[in-house]
Structure formats: C-alpha cells, structure tokens
Amino acid sequence: MDFKEYQELAKRTAAHHEQALTNYGLGVAGEAGEVVELIKKYAFHGHDLDKAALTKELGDLLWYISQIAEWANIEMEDVAEMNIKKLKKRYPHGFSPERSKLSI
C-alpha cells in the first residue's frame, strides 16, 4: 500500500468537526506515549518487545499523522518525500554522530 492509498482509506474513519486538528494533534501525543511505553517496558522492565502491539500503536500514530496532513491538504507522499530529501541533505553519507551535532 502506498501513502496516497493509505491516506484515502484512513480519512474514511475520521470524524469531521470544528476541533478536528486539535483532536488529531492530541491523538499523536497519546499514541506516541503508547509507543514509548512499549519501548520503556522493553528497555527497562525486562519485557519482550511486543511487536504486534508496537505495530498496532505505530499504525494508530500513522493514522493521526495522516489526518493532520489531510486537514492541512498535504499529501502523505509529500511528507515522506520531503523528509527523505531533508535527511539526504543532512546526512549525505548516512547518519553520523558528528553530523548530528551540526544539524539541530
């Protein structure tokens, strides 16, 4: 599935109301918190990494991000392409700790 198809299918389940952007923004924060909680349990509590739960929560996070983009009339493909261009410019030879210090 490509981003265009995902964004089209995802918007079918979005509620449209005056506070939609606020709802989506808060949703990003909430779902990011759930992702972080799974990572914390893995990293510090001795849990196995629950890949099924992580996949589900990343999907929920992607849904909210896609709806913010949809609200702003931004194609998810454009978001992805712009991000890759930025990363290529910042790290033309791949990630390096030295280069990361220069690009805050």
C-alpha positions as CSV (number, residue, x, y, z in Angstrom):
1,M,0.0,0.0,0.0
2,D,1.3,3.4,-0.8
3,F,0.8,6.6,1.2
4,K,-1.8,8.0,-1.2
5,E,-4.0,4.9,-0.9
6,Y,-3.4,4.8,2.9
7,Q,-4.4,8.5,3.3
8,E,-7.5,8.0,1.2
9,L,-8.6,4.9,3.2
10,A,-7.8,6.4,6.6
11,K,-9.8,9.6,6.1
12,R,-13.0,7.4,5.8
13,T,-12.8,6.8,9.5
14,A,-12.1,10.4,10.6
15,A,-14.7,12.5,12.4
16,H,-15.0,16.0,10.9
17,H,-15.7,18.7,13.4
18,E,-14.5,22.2,14.4
19,Q,-11.8,20.8,16.7
20,A,-10.5,18.1,14.3
21,L,-7.0,19.5,14.2
22,T,-6.8,19.6,18.0
23,N,-8.2,16.1,18.2
24,Y,-5.6,14.8,15.7
25,G,-2.7,16.6,17.4
26,L,-3.7,15.2,20.8
27,G,-4.0,11.8,19.2
28,V,-0.4,12.0,18.0
29,A,0.7,12.7,21.5
30,G,-1.4,9.9,23.0
31,E,-0.3,7.3,20.5
32,A,3.3,8.4,20.8
33,G,3.0,7.8,24.5
34,E,1.8,4.3,23.9
35,V,4.7,3.6,21.6
36,V,7.1,5.0,24.2
37,E,5.5,2.9,27.0
38,L,6.2,-0.3,25.0
39,I,9.8,0.7,24.4
40,K,10.2,1.6,28.1
41,K,8.9,-1.8,29.2
42,Y,11.3,-3.5,26.7
43,A,14.3,-1.3,27.6
44,F,13.9,-1.0,31.4
45,H,11.4,-3.6,32.7
46,G,12.7,-6.7,31.1
47,H,9.7,-7.3,28.9
48,D,10.0,-8.9,25.5
49,L,9.3,-6.4,22.7
50,D,5.7,-6.9,21.8
51,K,6.0,-6.4,18.1
52,A,2.2,-6.9,17.5
53,A,1.4,-4.2,19.9
54,L,4.1,-1.9,18.6
55,T,2.8,-2.4,15.0
56,K,-0.7,-1.5,16.2
57,E,0.4,1.6,18.0
58,L,2.6,2.7,15.2
59,G,-0.4,2.3,12.9
60,D,-2.5,4.4,15.2
61,L,0.2,7.1,15.2
62,L,0.4,7.0,11.4
63,W,-3.4,7.4,11.2
64,Y,-3.3,10.6,13.3
65,I,-0.4,12.0,11.3
66,S,-2.2,11.2,8.0
67,Q,-5.3,13.1,9.3
68,I,-3.3,16.2,10.3
69,A,-1.8,16.1,6.7
70,E,-5.3,15.6,5.3
71,W,-6.7,18.5,7.3
72,A,-3.9,20.7,6.0
73,N,-4.4,19.5,2.5
74,I,-0.9,17.9,2.4
75,E,-0.3,14.6,0.7
76,M,1.4,12.0,2.8
77,E,3.6,11.2,-0.1
78,D,4.9,14.8,0.0
79,V,5.6,14.4,3.7
80,A,7.6,11.3,3.1
81,E,9.5,12.7,0.1
82,M,10.3,16.0,1.9
83,N,11.6,14.1,4.9
84,I,13.9,11.9,2.8
85,K,15.2,15.0,1.0
86,K,16.0,16.7,4.3
87,L,17.7,13.5,5.6
88,K,19.8,13.2,2.4
89,K,20.9,16.8,2.8
90,R,21.7,16.5,6.5
91,Y,23.3,13.1,6.2
92,P,24.6,12.7,2.6
93,H,26.7,9.7,3.5
94,G,24.4,8.2,6.1
95,F,24.0,9.0,9.8
96,S,27.0,10.0,11.8
97,P,27.1,11.3,15.4
98,E,29.4,14.1,14.4
99,R,27.0,15.4,11.7
100,S,24.0,15.1,14.0
101,K,25.6,17.6,16.3
102,L,25.7,20.2,13.5
103,S,22.0,19.8,12.5
104,I,19.9,20.6,15.5
